[in-house]
Every structure is written in C-alpha cells, then in structure tokens.
C-alpha cells in the first residue's frame, strides 16, 4: 500500500473525527457550541441509562477474503476532552484573559488520540485502549514579558478495550470489531463527556487479504454481507477505487472510497458543511465576533484566519466543478459552439434536426439513414410491435440533458408518408437502433 493511499484514508478519517466539533459562528457564546454534540461518542458505563451521555460501546462486522497469512492492523482514533481554564497572574480563575489584541476564555478543547494494534493474525482477541490523564500549564506574558496569566489544561484518564471475534461465513472470514468504554462511571454530564471517547472510529488495514464491500458485495458474498451486523458504526472501503486493503469503520454513514473534495481548502467542522456558504457567512462577521471566535478555540482561529485570507480564485474554486456525465459518449453533430450555453438563443442556431447526426456503433446516423429498431428502454406495448422493423431516420434531436433522440418512420407503415408530412414521428434512443446503411454524402 502506498503512502498516498494511507493519506487519502486518513484525510477522510480526520473529517469524521472532527465532524460537529465546532459549529458556526464558532463562538463559545453561541448556544449550539455550549451544548456540543459529535458523532461516535463512547460514554462511560451507565451514562446513557442515567441520561448523562452516550452508550459505552460501538461495534461492526465486516468480511475479509483471507489467506492463511492474512494479518490485520487496527488503528483506533478518537478525541480526548481537555478542559482549558484561564487564570490571572495570581492564579485565580477568570472567565477571560486579554493580552494585547488576543483573548482566551475557558473552553473544552480536544486532543487527538490514536492507538495502533497490530499487525496481528485474524483471530479472536482483546486489547486495552488506554490514555492517561494529566494537567499542563501555559504561561501567557504581556508585551513587556511580564506574566499576565496562564492557561491550565486538564484531562481525565480514558480506559477502553478493543475486542475481535472471527467466524467463517460462505467462504469468507467475518470479523467482528467492538470497542467498549470501561472507565469509571460519570457523576454528571460534564464528567461523562470528559470520560468519553469522542468521534471514535477505526482504520483497518489488511495484508495478504482483501476486504469485501458491504455496500456493493461480490455476488457470492452478498448473503454473507447481508448478515453483517452494525451498531453505531458503518464500515466502508477507504482506499481509492480498486483498492480493498483499507477499511474505515465510521460513526457516520459514508459510501465506499470516500474522499475530501479537492475544492475544500480546510475543515469547517460544521456538520453537513457547505464550504462556500459557511465561508461567506464567516466573512460577514464583525471584527468583534471574529475576535470572540478566535478566543474560543485554536481551530476556530484557523478558520477565521483562512476565511479572512481567502482570495477571489479560492472563492471561485468553492463554486465546485461541473462534470459532463456523458463525456466519452457519442455526441450529436454539430455540437453547440464552445462558450454558448444550452439555454442561450444562439444555441438554437447550432441545432438542425434534419441534418444533425449521431454516431451509433461508429456509423453516422442522420436523416435518410436506414435502421432496424430494437425498443428496450421505455418500450410500451405499441413499441414492442416495432421490434425488428426496418425504419428510415427523419431527424436527430438532443434534449437539455444531453440525451439523443432519433425520429423515424416505419418502412412498411402504409401511412408513413402522411406521418412524415405531419412531422409525426416515432422516437428511439441510439442504443435502441441498429444502423444498416449510411446516407450518401
């Protein structure tokens, strides 16, 4: 596996890790940031039952096409809550400290944690997932170098365990993965979140084996895939298309081979974020609101700074990319001139149904072409009567979605001349038509 493949998977995992971490307008005074919520929280035992937090476990099953030498590496990733308190120069707790143009407030930050287990054989086992608590201090000085105050960051210890079980199913190995918070019970909601694994997910990597997609399983694995259970976790293939060595077990429902949009300059953390809209909203904030956001969290400060530095080119990139879904398919001849949109009246000048053509099997089909009909797409009872019939092309059209439609009259229809005089044609898609001869040039 290449470093690029791992980096791709980790970029998506990072987005999962921080999804919902901080919401616009990124200020601590915002109500939705006072009661923060994220996906994938593993609360201490009893927290959910007592209304203090989330359930203590998450689990998922996946399928592996394995050999005797297959090994697996499981990387458990989550955030550990870190309480940041602000003190003045005398050590007294205060709500906010301002030095020069910068401010700090009391806030719950987060620290990324990663526990790597493996590579290990595909066999049942249990491993500890533990992170110690601790306290750190950061002194803050004024412009003259004198002590103005300090930040005190405190973390509670986290204790959990990872459990694996392995079973045979339809010629594949079914791997059951469970992570359970085994830490001390919480006393209240603040204590519960401080003892939780936040944004918990797993990156799984196999060697000498391959994961089976649960969304689009191989035909002979479909029944086994349907038997795979999930509880708050959803496994998807995490590498690029064609790679089945990486699996992301995510608390957010994703599709196989997910990736970060190349137009996105950086995370905005807001659940279901739309980069352009959020960026524009940040730009409308007052200087005072931006200062409050910067005082909330270092990641919020990065968002504000990035949006303030946004160039017109970067903003234009956030509009996204228009991709032609019909690229590579036979196109009508002539095409609409470059730079002219389909809704522009000038586009009508490029469309001549009586002389336009479409390529079918390498043969140019246009008015006068002889074809054989094979109705299949939206064939009704009447269309089926025309299956195998010989017909003559009367016109070629293209709709606004880029789909071609070929107008024909049936050769042995006694009213063919009348239909053509009225312009009452039968229409078929190019893949319902078999060209016989090309018209003379």
N, C-alpha and C positions, 0 to 999 in steps of 0.2 A: 504494500500500500504506500502511496506517495504522500509526502508532506502536504501537498496541495489538497489531497482528498481529506486528510485529517483536519486541515484548517477549514475547509468548507463545512464539515460536520460541526466543528467547534463553534463556528460563527453562528450557525442556527441554534446550537445549544445555548450560547450566550444570550441570544434573543429570548429564548424560553426562560432562562434563569432570571432575567430582569423584567419579564412581561408584567406590567402592572406595578412595578417597583415604586414609581413616582408618576403622578398624573398632572397634566396641565391644570392650572397655571404654575405648577412646580413650587408653590409657596406652602410653608407649614401652616399658615393661617387658613388655607383652603380646607373646607370641611372634608372633602374626599381624600385629602392627604393626612387628616387627623385620624381617620379610621382606615388604615391602609389594608389592601387586600391583594393577594397574589395567588397564582395557580401553584399547585403542588406543595402545599404546606403539610408537613408531618408533625402533628401536635403531640405533646406528651400523653401518656396513658390517662384516660378519663377526662381529658379536656373537652372532647366533643360531647360526651354524655352529660357533662356538667355545664354545657353552654359557654365554655371558656375558650375553645379553639377548635382545631380540626382533628379528624381521625388520625390515629397513630401509624397507620400502615398504608402502603400502596403496593400494587402487585400487577404483574402482566405475564403472559405466556407467549412464547414465540417458537417458530420452527427453524431447525437447522438441518441442512443437508450435510451430514458429518461423515468423517472417516475415523479410523482408529487413532489417528494422530491429531485430530482437531483439538485446539485449545482456545480458550476464551479469556479476554481481558475486560473487566467491568470497571468503569470509572464512574463513581457516584459523585455527583456535583450538587451543591446547594449553597444557600446563603445562610450565614450565621448573623443574627441580630447583634448590633453593637450600639449600646446606649452612649450617646455623647452628651456630657453635661458641661456647662460653662461656669467657670469660677472667676472671681475677680482676683486682684493681686494679693488679697488677704486670705484667699481660699474659701470665700463664701460663695454659695451657689447663686447665680443670677440668671435671668431669663435671656439676656442678650449682651454680647460684648462687641463694641465697635472700636476699631483702631484705624484711624485714617479713613479711607473710603471703603473698608471691608468690615463685614459684620459676621458674627457667629451666633447661633441660637442653639438651645437644647433640642436634640433631634435623635431619632433612631436611624443609624446608618446600617450598612450591611457589609460583611466581609465574605468574599468568595472562598469556598472550601471545596476540596477535591480529594477524594480517597480512591486510590487505584488498587484494584485487586486482580492479581494475575500477572502473566498468563497462567491459567490453571486448567487442568483437564475438565472435560464435560462430565462432571459427577456432582452428586449432592454434597452440600457443604454449608457452613455458616461462618461468617467473618464479622468482626467488630467494625463499626463505623463510629469513631470517637474523635471529638475535637475538644481540647481543653478550654477552660475559661481563662480570664485574665483581665488585667487593667493596665492601660497605657496612658501616659500624660504627654501633652504637647504644650510647651510654653509659648506664649504669644508676647512679643515685645512691641513697643511703640517705635516711632521714627528715630528716637534717640538711643534705642537699645535697652531701655528700661522695661522691666516686667510690667505688662498691662493686665495679665490674667493667664489662664490656661484652660485647655480642654482635657477632660477626663473621660476616657472611653472604657466601658466595662462590658465584658462578655461573660455569659454563663456557659458552663460546660454542656456539651451535647453528647448524648450516648444513643447509639442505634446499632442495628445489626442487619446484615445482608444475608438472605437465605436463598439457596439454589436447590432446585429439585429437577431431575431429569427422567423422562419417560419416553418409551417408544410409541410412535403413532404413524401407521401407514408407511413405514419405511423411513421416516424422519425422526429426529430427536425433538421432543417438545421440552423446552427449557422454561421452568417456572422461576421467576425472579420476584422476590419480596424484600422490601426494606421496612423495618419497624422501628419506631422511636421507643427506646427502652429507658429513657431518662426519668428523673424524678417527677412526680405529679406536680401540677401547677396549682398555685394558690389563688390566682386571679387571671384576668385576660392579659394584662401586661406581662405577667410571669409566664403565661402559656406561650406567647409568641417568642419570648426570649429563649425558651427551651425547645423551640421548633426548628426543624429543617425546612427552609423556605425555598420554593422554586425547585424542589428536588427532582432530579432526573438522572438517567444513566446513559452513557455512551458505551455500547458493547461492540467489541471487535473480535472477529474470529480469524484464526489462521488454519489452513488446510480444511476449509469448510466454507459454506455459504448460508446466509440467512434466506428464508423464504418470505416473500412479500405476503402479508396478511390482507392487503387491500386488493392485490391482483395476483393471487397464488397460481402456481403451476397447476395444470389440470388435475394431475394425480395427487396434488396436495390440497385441493380445495376443501375436501371434507375435514381433513386434519386441521386446516387453518380455521375453519368454522368452529371447531371445538376449543380453540384457544380462548381462555378467559382473560378478562381485564378488569381491574378495579382501580380507577382514577389514573391509570397510565395507559398510553397508546403507543405501541411500537411501530416505527416506520423505518424503511431503508434510508440511511442518512448520507450515503456517498452519492457521487454523480450517477446519472443513468447508466445502467450496465454493471455497476459495482454493487455487490451484495455482501461485502465483508464488514460493513458497518451498520449498526442499528441504533437509533435514538429512541429510547423509551421515555416518552414525553408526557407531562401532565396536560398538555394542550393537543387537541386533535390536529394532526398535520397530514399531508399527503406524502407518498414516497418521494425520495430525492428532493427534499425542500431546499431552498437556497434564499439568501438575502438578496433583495433587489439591488442591482448594480447602481441604480439611481440614488439609493439612500446613502447619504454622507455619514450618518451616525445614528445611534439609537435615540429614540424619544421616550421610550419606556411606557408610553400611554397605551393601554390595552386597545387592540384593533386600530392602532395608529395609522393615520394617513399623513405622510410626511409633509406634503405641500401645505395642507390646511393648518397643521399644527405649527409649522414654521411661520406661516403668515400671521397666525394668532400671537406667537411669541413676539414677532416684530411690532405688534400693536401695543404691547405692554409699555407702561410708563417706566421712566428710569427708576422710580421708587419701587415699583413692582418687580423690576428686574433685580434690584439690589436685594429685595426680600427673598427672591428665588435663589440668588447666589448664596445667601446666608443659610439657606435650608440644607443643602447637600452639595458636595463637590461635583456630583454628576449633574445636578441641576445647573450649577455654574457653567459646566462644559456645554450644556445645551444652549444656554443664553449666549455664551460667547460665540458658539458656532453659528447661531442664527444671526447675531449682530454682524458677523464677518461674511455672511452669505453674498456671493457675487451674482450678478444677473445671469451668468452662464450656469451657475449651480442651481439657481431657482428655475431656470428654463428646463434643466435636466429633471426636476421633480414633476414636470408635466407627464413624464412617462414616455413610453415608446409605442408607436403604432406599428404593429406587425401584420403583414399580409397573410391571412390564413391559407390563401390559395397560391402562395408562392411556389413556383415549380410546376403548377398545373398548366395545361394548355389554355392560353388566353385568346380572347376574341381579337380579330384583326379587322380594322386597325384599333389600337388602344387609344384611350383618351390621352391627349398630349400631356407631357410631364409639366407639372405645375398648375394643372387645371383640375379642380375638384369635381366630383361627380354631380354635385348639385348646381354647379356653375352653368348658366345657359350656354356658354361656349362649348361645354362638353357635348351638347346635342349635335353640334356640327361635326363631331368626330364619329357619330354613330349613324351608320347606313345599313339598316337591317337587310336590304335587298342585295347588298354587295359584301357585307361583312362575312367573315368565315370563322370557323372554329376547327382546331386540329383534333381529329379523332383517330387514334392509332397511327399517327404520322401522316394521315390523309387530310388535306384541306377540304372541309365540307362547307358549301355555300349554296346560294340559290341555284337550282338546277341539278344538284348532286343527287345521284340515285343511292338510296339506302334501304336497309332492311330493319324493321322495328322489333325490339325486344323489350316491351314495357316491364318495368320491375319496381321502380321507386315508389310511386304513389298510384300504382295501377288500380283502377276500379274495374267493374265488370265489363264496361264498354271497351276500355283499353285492352283488355285481355283478348278481345276478338281480333285485335290488330297484330297479335304476336306472330312474327314470321312474315308479315305482309311487306310487300315492296312499296316504297313511297318515294316522292320527289320533294326535295327541300325547297321551300318558298321564301324563307327568311331566317336570319340568325339574330338573336337578341341577347342582351346581358342586363340583369337586374342590378339594383344598387348594392347588393351583397356580393356581386362578382360571379353569380351563377349564370351559366349559359342556358338558353332555351332555343331549341330548333323547331321552327314551324314546318309542317309537312302537309301534303295531301296524299291520300292513298291512291295508288295506280289504278286499281280495279273498282274504285268507287264511281258509280255512274254519275254522281253529282260533283265530281272532282272539279270540273271547270267552273261550276256555279260557286262552289266553296271558295275557289281561288279568286273569282271575280268579286265576291263579297269580302274577301280577306278573312274568311272563317276557317282557320287552320287548326290542326291538332299539334300540340306542343309536347316535346320529349326532351329529356336531358341527354347530353352527349353520350353518357355511358349506357343509354338505352337504344343506341343507334349503331348499326354496323354499316360503315361506308362500303359501297360496291365500286363505284367509278367516280373519278373526279371530273368536274365540268371542264369543258375546253377553255383554254386561256385566250 
